[in-house]
């Protein structure tokens, strides 16, 4: 009987200990899950905040660009048009030698007006939305190639389709950002643009033959426009891959799933 009592005590103690261990494990797991849940919620809040902040920044940028576009079109080109007309009226009443110079100046003003109008269109959201991505890029390529600053080639694979006004605007701004970086920093002679359309995939590739940059520069993207490219791609549900090394140019690839819900 004494041994039976001891056994019962041992069994009871074992069960109590097991229950205690299970309780501790349960509360540890519960606490850990709660921590993970809180961390995930915090990360989602931070991601949403960054997304909203970036969206606001881009909206402000677009408003600024639209304002500049309007000012160029409505004010500056109008003034230059008046100058052009004035030069034309002056040329009719002076000697031939000076008349030639005035005519040449008038032609230069006319070309400046055309260039400014093209620039104005490239800044306007309404123009980009009405023309579509491919046509807008084509016009910009024509304008830059005419300047002789760099040679740009444009290729398309697959049948084009609309990606949505906002997405196409962001993709065009990525192209402009890349072009600006190429002209300012790369010292490139050629820039190749490839637009690939597939049923559930769109790829924009921008490749130059410039000086390139190191992995350290790539990691420190702030101030170079590269971070803007990644952020813009993320905002429309895409990803941007930037590949470069010294002396081997830069290759930027933006991949987008057209069927994925648009974020911006």
FIGUKOL-947638 format. One line per 3 residues: number of its first residue (from 1); for each residue x, y, z of N, C-alpha, C. Coordinates in Angstrom, 3 decimals. Last residue first. Layout:
residues N
NUM> X Y Z X Y Z X Y Z ~ ...
END
This chain:
residues 264
264> -0.990 51.788 -57.893 -0.951 53.243 -57.947 -2.109 53.777 -58.756 ~ -1.274 49.081 -58.028 -1.147 49.680 -56.717 -1.309 51.188 -56.752 ~ -3.288 46.775 -59.830 -2.470 47.975 -59.850 -2.481 48.641 -58.468
261> -3.054 43.294 -59.711 -3.792 44.489 -59.335 -2.859 45.682 -59.246 ~ -1.772 41.688 -62.623 -1.698 41.950 -61.180 -2.404 43.267 -60.864 ~ -1.668 41.544 -65.293 -2.887 41.031 -64.660 -2.921 41.306 -63.171
258> 0.868 42.386 -66.027 -0.283 43.238 -66.369 -1.572 42.806 -65.682 ~ 3.621 42.380 -64.160 2.530 41.461 -64.493 1.288 42.296 -64.764 ~ 6.794 43.533 -65.162 5.466 43.862 -64.659 4.474 42.797 -65.096
255> 10.107 44.545 -64.795 9.198 43.438 -65.086 7.864 43.710 -64.398 ~ 12.718 46.298 -66.119 11.506 46.458 -65.320 10.519 45.383 -65.755 ~ 16.144 46.516 -66.094 15.013 45.705 -66.558 13.844 45.865 -65.585
252> 19.017 48.034 -67.230 17.886 48.163 -66.311 16.704 47.405 -66.895 ~ 22.404 48.027 -67.422 21.224 47.343 -67.951 20.118 47.393 -66.894 ~ 25.235 49.885 -68.385 24.189 49.636 -67.393 22.974 49.020 -68.068
249> 28.781 49.367 -69.092 27.465 49.966 -69.252 26.497 49.610 -68.138 ~ 31.257 48.457 -68.450 30.349 47.546 -69.149 28.923 48.079 -69.251 ~ 32.898 50.043 -66.887 33.307 49.781 -68.256 32.357 48.918 -69.060
246> 31.868 48.605 -63.840 32.707 49.596 -64.523 33.131 49.158 -65.918 ~ 28.517 47.310 -64.124 29.880 47.193 -63.619 30.749 48.154 -64.413 ~ 25.064 46.525 -63.462 26.119 47.356 -64.033 27.459 47.018 -63.400
243> 21.644 46.221 -63.341 22.880 45.451 -63.474 23.937 46.322 -64.146 ~ 18.697 46.311 -61.649 19.743 47.179 -62.198 21.068 46.428 -62.173 ~ 15.339 45.608 -61.930 16.650 45.023 -61.710 17.698 45.885 -62.402
240> 12.253 46.264 -60.507 13.309 46.810 -61.354 14.641 46.176 -60.954 ~ 8.920 45.048 -60.614 10.254 45.008 -60.020 11.254 45.563 -61.023 ~ 5.509 46.244 -59.967 6.575 45.621 -60.746 7.881 45.571 -59.969
237> 3.450 47.723 -58.905 3.399 46.277 -58.762 4.454 45.546 -59.565 ~ 3.881 50.374 -59.019 2.905 49.847 -59.975 2.895 48.319 -59.976 ~ 5.837 50.735 -57.090 4.552 51.398 -56.905 3.485 50.869 -57.848
234> 8.097 49.519 -58.079 7.383 48.891 -56.964 5.977 49.456 -56.818 ~ 8.883 51.430 -59.951 8.480 50.091 -60.398 7.662 49.387 -59.321 ~ 9.540 53.532 -58.217 8.455 53.704 -59.186 7.937 52.338 -59.659
231> 11.715 52.402 -56.834 10.506 52.797 -56.125 9.308 52.929 -57.064 ~ 13.594 52.033 -58.892 13.103 50.882 -58.134 11.789 51.209 -57.433 ~ 13.934 54.733 -59.685 13.504 53.721 -60.651 12.915 52.521 -59.923
228> 14.896 55.945 -57.378 13.607 56.365 -57.937 13.050 55.327 -58.887 ~ 17.377 54.734 -57.171 16.352 54.401 -56.171 14.967 54.806 -56.673 ~ 18.654 56.001 -59.279 18.412 54.562 -59.350 17.354 54.130 -58.350
225> 19.251 58.604 -58.836 18.046 58.339 -59.614 17.704 56.860 -59.676 ~ 21.269 59.199 -57.148 21.635 58.854 -58.522 20.426 58.620 -59.405 ~ 20.408 59.638 -54.589 21.022 60.749 -55.286 21.342 60.442 -56.735
222> 20.967 56.326 -53.424 20.390 57.644 -53.204 21.152 58.708 -53.982 ~ 22.206 53.889 -53.657 21.445 54.369 -54.807 20.956 55.805 -54.646 ~ 24.561 52.122 -52.891 24.241 53.467 -52.411 23.496 54.220 -53.498
219> 24.732 49.889 -54.497 24.155 49.743 -53.163 23.753 51.097 -52.591 ~ 25.980 50.979 -56.722 24.649 50.401 -56.881 23.955 50.255 -55.532 ~ 28.438 51.613 -55.694 27.572 52.696 -56.161 26.145 52.214 -56.281
216> 29.302 49.008 -55.243 29.158 49.928 -54.117 28.253 51.096 -54.483 ~ 29.525 47.946 -57.787 28.471 47.413 -56.912 28.237 48.335 -55.724 ~ 30.219 50.694 -60.114 30.550 49.554 -59.263 29.363 49.114 -58.427
213> 29.054 51.430 -63.472 29.440 51.789 -62.109 29.597 50.532 -61.277 ~ 29.341 52.680 -66.911 28.893 51.764 -65.853 29.310 52.252 -64.479 ~ 29.946 54.103 -69.202 31.042 53.752 -68.293 30.637 52.771 -67.204
210> 27.652 52.799 -71.729 28.438 53.809 -71.032 29.481 53.248 -70.091 ~ 25.772 51.664 -73.372 27.158 51.208 -73.495 28.118 52.190 -72.824 ~ 22.561 50.696 -71.896 23.490 51.629 -72.525 24.895 51.039 -72.561
207> 19.239 49.575 -71.928 20.648 49.177 -71.863 21.530 50.187 -72.584 ~ 16.266 48.721 -70.633 17.004 49.918 -71.038 18.492 49.627 -70.841 ~ 13.250 46.990 -71.028 14.695 46.889 -70.850 15.370 48.130 -71.419
204> 10.279 45.990 -69.712 10.934 47.160 -70.293 12.426 47.054 -69.976 ~ 7.905 43.497 -70.089 9.286 43.790 -69.696 9.775 45.018 -70.459 ~ 5.028 41.896 -68.922 5.563 43.011 -69.698 6.957 43.322 -69.169
201> 2.919 39.071 -68.923 4.220 39.644 -68.576 4.555 40.798 -69.513 ~ 0.850 37.559 -69.858 0.877 37.829 -68.422 2.210 38.424 -67.981 ~ 1.263 37.768 -72.686 -0.079 37.730 -72.103 -0.073 38.126 -70.628
198> 3.804 40.216 -73.431 3.303 38.851 -73.399 1.966 38.875 -72.676 ~ 5.994 42.479 -74.878 4.609 42.260 -74.459 4.275 40.772 -74.544 ~ 8.778 44.387 -74.318 8.326 43.024 -74.599 6.934 42.816 -73.999
195> 10.803 46.831 -75.530 9.513 46.632 -74.890 8.991 45.262 -75.310 ~ 13.993 48.166 -75.192 13.223 47.002 -75.632 11.932 46.919 -74.826 ~ 16.429 50.412 -76.196 15.172 50.256 -75.464 14.424 49.069 -76.054
192> 19.777 51.355 -75.862 18.832 50.437 -76.496 17.612 50.259 -75.598 ~ 21.918 53.915 -76.546 20.952 53.438 -75.553 19.929 52.588 -76.292 ~ 25.299 54.903 -77.122 24.074 54.236 -77.563 23.215 53.840 -76.350
189> 27.291 56.217 -75.858 27.033 56.601 -77.248 25.712 56.021 -77.734 ~ 27.597 57.518 -72.480 27.280 56.468 -73.458 27.060 57.061 -74.848 ~ 28.186 58.749 -70.098 29.057 58.996 -71.244 28.827 57.986 -72.354
186> 26.763 58.562 -67.680 27.302 57.346 -68.301 28.319 57.614 -69.407 ~ 25.675 60.962 -66.605 26.734 60.235 -65.902 27.444 59.162 -66.723 ~ 23.772 62.263 -68.255 24.545 63.017 -67.268 25.782 62.280 -66.770
183> 22.614 60.339 -69.935 23.193 61.555 -70.514 24.124 62.267 -69.538 ~ 21.754 58.446 -68.034 22.675 58.056 -69.107 23.377 59.280 -69.687 ~ 19.947 59.899 -66.484 21.161 59.354 -65.865 22.213 59.018 -66.916
180> 18.021 60.422 -68.505 18.694 61.528 -67.824 20.000 61.058 -67.179 ~ 17.196 57.814 -69.086 17.805 58.647 -70.129 18.591 59.791 -69.509 ~ 16.061 57.125 -66.607 17.205 56.377 -67.139 17.937 57.190 -68.193
177> 13.966 58.967 -66.503 14.982 58.949 -65.440 16.244 58.249 -65.921 ~ 12.491 58.185 -68.767 13.075 59.523 -68.697 14.183 59.595 -67.651 ~ 11.742 55.565 -67.965 12.547 55.773 -69.179 13.231 57.140 -69.139
174> 10.200 56.275 -65.769 11.387 55.439 -65.571 12.318 55.574 -66.772 ~ 8.171 57.637 -67.088 9.035 58.399 -66.182 10.311 57.605 -65.856 ~ 7.016 55.477 -68.398 7.636 56.538 -69.192 8.561 57.380 -68.327
171> 6.048 54.078 -66.185 7.067 53.456 -67.043 7.770 54.494 -67.908 ~ 4.131 55.936 -65.276 5.276 55.590 -64.423 6.396 54.967 -65.251 ~ 2.361 55.883 -67.481 2.998 57.128 -67.065 4.247 56.838 -66.249
168> 1.548 53.244 -67.429 2.322 53.712 -68.578 3.007 55.037 -68.277 ~ 0.128 53.225 -65.002 1.298 52.373 -65.181 2.176 52.880 -66.323 ~ -1.914 55.056 -65.621 -0.979 55.323 -64.533 0.281 54.490 -64.659
165> -3.267 53.842 -67.847 -2.665 55.173 -67.931 -1.604 55.406 -66.867 ~ -2.595 50.480 -68.812 -3.279 51.413 -67.918 -2.534 52.745 -67.904 ~ -1.399 49.103 -70.736 -1.082 48.678 -69.374 -1.807 49.527 -68.344
162> -2.653 48.071 -73.851 -2.601 49.103 -72.822 -2.310 48.484 -71.452 ~ -0.388 46.260 -75.965 -1.712 46.466 -75.376 -1.552 47.490 -74.261 ~ 1.401 44.883 -78.797 1.241 45.845 -77.705 -0.209 45.905 -77.232
159> 2.598 41.711 -79.418 1.556 42.682 -79.752 1.298 43.597 -78.558 ~ 6.198 41.222 -79.469 4.825 40.904 -79.092 3.875 42.015 -79.488 ~ 8.707 43.642 -78.979 8.382 42.230 -79.191 6.962 41.964 -78.704
156> 10.432 46.431 -80.282 9.224 45.902 -79.632 9.042 44.436 -79.989 ~ 13.028 48.884 -79.850 12.517 47.638 -80.406 11.302 47.173 -79.600 ~ 14.944 51.669 -80.588 13.733 51.202 -79.920 13.216 49.961 -80.624
153> 17.981 53.398 -79.904 17.217 52.459 -80.741 16.057 51.911 -79.914 ~ 19.680 56.459 -79.884 18.749 55.571 -79.189 18.044 54.682 -80.206 ~ 22.656 58.128 -79.457 21.849 57.385 -80.427 20.987 56.368 -79.685
150> 22.980 61.460 -78.147 23.147 60.012 -78.012 22.277 59.340 -79.077 ~ 22.866 64.040 -79.120 23.523 63.787 -77.833 23.847 62.309 -77.641 ~ 21.444 64.727 -81.372 22.796 64.212 -81.558 23.540 63.917 -80.266
147> 18.845 65.594 -81.576 19.799 66.467 -80.884 21.244 66.022 -81.064 ~ 17.532 63.494 -82.721 17.703 64.698 -83.527 18.751 65.628 -82.905 ~ 17.364 61.775 -80.561 18.232 61.413 -81.691 18.519 62.623 -82.578
144> 15.440 63.170 -79.063 16.810 63.047 -78.558 17.771 62.688 -79.683 ~ 13.145 62.981 -80.730 13.635 64.287 -80.267 15.086 64.207 -79.832 ~ 12.843 60.219 -81.037 13.045 61.075 -82.211 13.661 62.406 -81.805
141> 12.338 59.540 -78.365 13.522 58.997 -79.049 13.855 59.849 -80.274 ~ 9.893 60.802 -78.003 11.045 61.238 -77.205 12.351 60.755 -77.839 ~ 8.318 59.344 -79.774 8.480 60.786 -79.972 9.691 61.309 -79.220
138> 8.507 56.779 -78.582 8.975 57.000 -79.950 9.239 58.487 -80.203 ~ 7.233 57.220 -76.138 8.665 56.918 -76.144 9.247 57.165 -77.539 ~ 4.651 57.628 -77.154 5.303 58.681 -76.379 6.810 58.461 -76.342
135> 4.090 55.180 -78.380 4.159 56.389 -79.195 4.880 57.512 -78.463 ~ 4.138 53.456 -76.084 5.050 53.273 -77.218 5.202 54.555 -78.034 ~ 2.107 54.507 -74.288 3.516 54.358 -73.918 4.440 54.317 -75.124
132> -0.231 57.048 -75.446 0.165 55.688 -75.094 1.672 55.581 -74.916 ~ -1.462 59.493 -75.981 -0.592 58.900 -76.995 -0.277 57.429 -76.719 ~ -2.913 60.115 -73.678 -3.612 60.074 -74.964 -2.782 59.361 -76.033
129> -0.995 60.043 -71.641 -2.179 59.176 -71.555 -2.859 59.031 -72.912 ~ 0.739 62.044 -72.501 1.225 60.665 -72.396 0.054 59.690 -72.388 ~ -0.963 64.265 -72.282 -0.397 63.893 -73.582 0.068 62.441 -73.579
126> -1.527 64.303 -69.551 -2.622 64.156 -70.516 -2.094 63.699 -71.871 ~ 0.983 64.777 -68.404 0.312 63.492 -68.180 -0.770 63.256 -69.228 ~ 3.715 66.347 -69.911 2.271 66.396 -69.651 1.673 65.003 -69.511
123> 6.277 66.238 -70.745 6.048 66.484 -69.316 4.582 66.370 -68.929 ~ 6.211 65.989 -73.449 6.828 64.884 -72.702 6.636 65.036 -71.195 ~ 5.147 68.465 -74.200 4.323 67.261 -74.333 4.882 66.106 -73.504
120> 7.359 70.105 -73.751 6.130 70.326 -72.998 5.245 69.088 -73.024 ~ 9.090 69.161 -75.712 9.435 68.987 -74.299 8.200 69.131 -73.430 ~ 7.697 70.037 -77.969 7.933 68.602 -77.778 8.263 68.302 -76.324
117> 7.866 72.786 -77.484 6.548 72.150 -77.534 6.665 70.636 -77.351 ~ 10.629 73.131 -77.662 9.954 73.405 -76.395 8.563 72.770 -76.351 ~ 11.044 72.535 -80.369 11.676 71.717 -79.321 10.981 71.903 -77.978
114> 9.553 74.609 -81.583 9.202 73.200 -81.823 9.759 72.308 -80.726 ~ 11.005 76.830 -80.655 9.575 76.698 -80.329 9.132 75.244 -80.485 ~ 13.452 76.331 -81.873 13.371 76.356 -80.408 11.925 76.182 -79.949
111> 12.751 76.675 -84.524 13.185 75.354 -84.077 13.101 75.248 -82.556 ~ 12.192 79.422 -84.448 11.133 78.474 -84.824 11.479 77.063 -84.366 ~ 14.700 80.446 -83.848 13.613 80.636 -82.886 12.489 79.645 -83.164
108> 15.970 79.747 -86.233 16.452 79.192 -84.960 15.392 79.306 -83.878 ~ 14.559 81.314 -88.016 14.493 79.861 -88.151 14.942 79.170 -86.874 ~ 15.422 83.813 -87.103 13.992 83.472 -87.074 13.798 81.958 -87.167
105> 18.116 83.693 -87.743 17.717 83.797 -86.331 16.252 83.400 -86.165 ~ 17.890 83.665 -90.520 18.516 82.529 -89.830 18.128 82.516 -88.352 ~ 16.727 86.180 -90.890 15.989 84.987 -91.303 16.540 83.750 -90.608
102> 18.809 87.774 -89.966 17.528 87.808 -89.260 16.704 86.570 -89.604 ~ 20.756 87.225 -91.885 21.003 86.903 -90.478 19.696 86.859 -89.678 ~ 19.493 88.253 -94.181 19.852 86.832 -94.098 20.054 86.399 -92.655
99> 19.346 90.982 -93.589 18.104 90.218 -93.725 18.368 88.724 -93.588 ~ 21.895 91.884 -93.772 21.318 91.770 -92.435 20.046 90.929 -92.459 ~ 22.063 91.709 -96.606 23.035 91.069 -95.716 22.489 90.841 -94.321
96> 19.903 93.282 -97.692 19.954 91.835 -97.888 20.884 91.130 -96.900 ~ 18.364 95.778 -95.508 19.250 95.325 -96.581 19.463 93.818 -96.541 ~ 14.828 95.711 -94.521 16.247 96.025 -94.358 17.059 95.432 -95.493
93> 12.144 94.901 -94.346 12.464 96.302 -94.632 13.922 96.672 -94.482 ~ 11.677 92.269 -93.670 11.155 92.734 -94.961 11.603 94.147 -95.311 ~ 12.575 91.805 -91.112 13.392 91.341 -92.241 12.941 91.926 -93.571
90> 10.533 92.628 -89.425 11.735 93.451 -89.526 12.515 93.110 -90.789 ~ 8.716 90.528 -89.652 8.316 91.869 -90.117 9.515 92.789 -90.287 ~ 10.213 88.435 -88.538 9.741 88.353 -89.911 9.356 89.709 -90.471
87> 10.578 89.300 -85.919 11.752 89.158 -86.777 11.346 89.099 -88.246 ~ 7.903 89.114 -85.098 8.576 90.419 -85.129 9.793 90.384 -86.033 ~ 7.487 86.354 -85.190 6.702 87.229 -86.062 7.355 88.601 -86.206
84> 9.334 85.590 -83.168 9.453 85.076 -84.542 8.706 85.973 -85.534 ~ 8.229 86.827 -80.936 9.574 87.206 -81.384 9.782 86.787 -82.838 ~ 5.852 85.355 -80.776 5.783 86.803 -81.017 7.132 87.322 -81.527
81> 6.935 82.889 -80.178 6.170 83.038 -81.424 6.041 84.517 -81.787 ~ 7.983 83.426 -77.671 8.898 83.152 -78.773 8.198 83.270 -80.122 ~ 5.575 83.710 -76.288 6.514 84.833 -76.369 7.471 84.654 -77.539
78> 4.553 81.133 -76.574 3.805 82.265 -77.096 4.701 83.489 -77.264 ~ 6.409 79.585 -75.222 6.291 79.412 -76.679 5.501 80.558 -77.318 ~ 5.932 80.600 -72.578 7.238 80.734 -73.228 7.126 80.610 -74.740
75> 3.008 80.133 -72.164 3.711 81.399 -71.988 4.988 81.515 -72.826 ~ 1.946 77.621 -72.781 1.077 78.800 -72.805 1.825 80.127 -72.764 ~ 4.091 75.747 -72.672 3.176 75.796 -73.819 2.440 77.128 -73.908
72> 5.367 76.290 -70.235 6.141 76.269 -71.483 5.213 76.482 -72.677 ~ 3.194 76.032 -68.466 3.912 77.309 -68.570 4.702 77.390 -69.867 ~ 2.530 73.328 -68.810 1.557 74.366 -69.139 2.230 75.714 -69.331
69> 4.865 72.110 -67.865 4.415 71.870 -69.236 3.459 72.969 -69.695 ~ 4.792 72.949 -65.212 5.889 73.400 -66.081 5.498 73.246 -67.540 ~ 2.476 71.559 -64.424 2.520 73.022 -64.329 3.609 73.578 -65.248
66> 3.288 68.937 -64.795 2.151 69.445 -65.567 2.111 70.972 -65.566 ~ 5.339 68.845 -62.899 5.660 68.671 -64.314 4.535 69.190 -65.203 ~ 3.802 69.175 -60.547 4.849 70.140 -60.899 5.186 70.074 -62.381
63> 2.215 66.900 -60.652 1.574 68.215 -60.646 2.569 69.297 -61.059 ~ 4.222 64.965 -60.485 3.414 65.055 -61.694 2.700 66.401 -61.782 ~ 5.196 65.463 -57.903 6.083 65.601 -59.054 5.279 65.775 -60.333
60> 2.924 64.804 -56.436 3.431 66.180 -56.385 4.346 66.446 -57.578 ~ 2.807 62.093 -57.045 1.687 62.954 -57.419 2.115 64.418 -57.437 ~ 5.178 61.239 -55.890 5.032 61.151 -57.339 3.882 62.029 -57.831
57> 4.590 61.715 -53.178 5.726 62.369 -53.815 5.586 62.376 -55.329 ~ 2.410 59.979 -52.829 2.223 61.425 -52.675 3.345 62.195 -53.358 ~ 3.707 57.533 -53.214 2.590 57.910 -54.089 2.360 59.416 -54.040
54> 5.478 57.602 -51.066 6.004 57.601 -52.431 4.927 58.035 -53.419 ~ 3.588 57.492 -48.998 4.518 58.616 -49.087 5.069 58.738 -50.497 ~ 2.370 55.046 -49.481 1.566 56.255 -49.554 2.447 57.494 -49.697
51> 4.608 53.383 -49.094 3.885 53.368 -50.365 3.075 54.646 -50.545 ~ 5.268 53.910 -46.465 6.243 54.218 -47.516 5.565 54.302 -48.874 ~ 2.880 52.940 -45.295 3.269 54.344 -45.127 4.255 54.767 -46.207
48> 2.992 50.273 -46.007 1.874 51.087 -46.493 2.199 52.575 -46.404 ~ 5.300 49.578 -44.584 5.287 49.430 -46.043 4.172 50.288 -46.653 ~ 4.437 50.071 -41.977 5.574 50.822 -42.504 5.597 50.771 -44.030
45> 2.354 48.190 -41.850 2.062 49.609 -41.652 3.168 50.477 -42.238 ~ 3.835 45.852 -42.221 2.794 46.208 -43.189 2.432 47.681 -43.083 ~ 5.441 45.932 -39.934 6.076 45.977 -41.255 5.078 46.375 -42.330
42> 3.423 45.681 -38.014 4.251 46.881 -38.037 4.934 47.047 -39.396 ~ 2.466 43.144 -38.609 1.565 44.278 -38.719 2.333 45.591 -38.801 ~ 4.788 41.680 -38.045 4.240 41.675 -39.408 3.319 42.862 -39.622
39> 5.006 42.180 -35.312 6.087 42.587 -36.212 5.589 42.669 -37.648 ~ 2.654 41.025 -34.385 2.869 42.461 -34.194 3.943 42.992 -35.144 ~ 3.207 38.361 -35.117 2.043 39.043 -35.667 2.196 40.553 -35.562
36> 5.454 37.860 -33.554 5.568 37.782 -35.020 4.416 38.525 -35.697 ~ 4.296 38.148 -31.010 5.400 39.008 -31.424 5.522 39.054 -32.945 ~ 2.468 36.082 -31.106 1.977 37.449 -30.963 3.047 38.447 -31.380
33> 4.179 33.934 -31.257 3.265 34.187 -32.369 2.727 35.622 -32.334 ~ 5.386 34.183 -28.717 6.196 34.291 -29.940 5.324 34.606 -31.153 ~ 3.219 33.760 -27.063 3.924 35.042 -26.990 4.733 35.279 -28.275
30> 2.617 31.134 -27.791 1.614 32.172 -27.936 2.252 33.551 -27.961 ~ 4.986 29.858 -27.052 4.578 29.850 -28.464 3.571 30.960 -28.731 ~ 4.824 30.385 -24.303 5.988 30.846 -25.072 5.651 30.935 -26.559
27> 2.443 29.097 -23.638 2.522 30.546 -23.479 3.727 31.137 -24.222 ~ 3.190 26.437 -24.275 2.038 27.067 -24.922 2.128 28.589 -24.853 ~ 5.330 25.994 -22.542 5.557 25.944 -23.994 4.437 26.659 -24.733
24> 3.932 26.201 -20.111 5.037 27.131 -20.403 5.283 27.197 -21.909 ~ 2.161 24.062 -20.377 1.642 25.414 -20.210 2.697 26.457 -20.570 ~ 3.929 21.936 -20.535 3.057 22.215 -21.682 2.511 23.642 -21.617
21> 5.013 22.115 -17.964 5.876 22.293 -19.139 5.053 22.659 -20.375 ~ 2.698 21.588 -16.464 3.402 22.861 -16.289 4.280 23.170 -17.499 ~ 2.134 19.028 -17.287 1.150 20.072 -17.520 1.794 21.449 -17.434
18> 4.416 17.760 -16.320 4.149 17.755 -17.765 3.163 18.862 -18.132 ~ 4.013 18.177 -13.590 5.201 18.740 -14.236 4.994 18.833 -15.747 ~ 1.681 16.711 -13.244 1.687 18.143 -12.928 2.851 18.843 -13.619
15> 2.576 14.178 -13.935 1.515 14.794 -14.712 1.476 16.306 -14.498 ~ 4.467 13.848 -11.888 4.893 13.814 -13.291 3.865 14.503 -14.197 ~ 2.842 13.905 -9.660 3.876 14.926 -9.805 4.349 15.022 -11.256
12> 1.325 11.626 -10.148 0.665 12.930 -10.054 1.663 14.066 -10.268 ~ 3.324 9.693 -10.064 2.534 9.883 -11.285 1.876 11.259 -11.295 ~ 4.207 10.015 -7.424 5.151 10.206 -8.538 4.400 10.484 -9.832
9> 1.858 9.365 -6.050 2.465 10.699 -5.876 3.393 11.020 -7.042 ~ 1.530 6.731 -6.838 0.506 7.717 -7.178 1.045 9.138 -7.079 ~ 3.807 5.623 -5.703 3.641 5.626 -7.166 2.618 6.667 -7.615
6> 3.228 5.923 -3.008 4.398 6.636 -3.581 4.266 6.740 -5.093 ~ 1.046 4.238 -2.835 0.889 5.674 -2.531 2.013 6.490 -3.131 ~ 2.214 1.793 -3.389 1.171 2.311 -4.276 0.967 3.813 -4.071
3> 3.885 1.523 -1.192 4.483 1.691 -2.531 3.463 2.247 -3.519 ~ 1.958 1.196 0.774 2.865 2.348 0.855 3.479 2.629 -0.499 ~ 0.836 -1.204 0.000 0.000 0.000 0.000 0.870 1.253 0.000
END
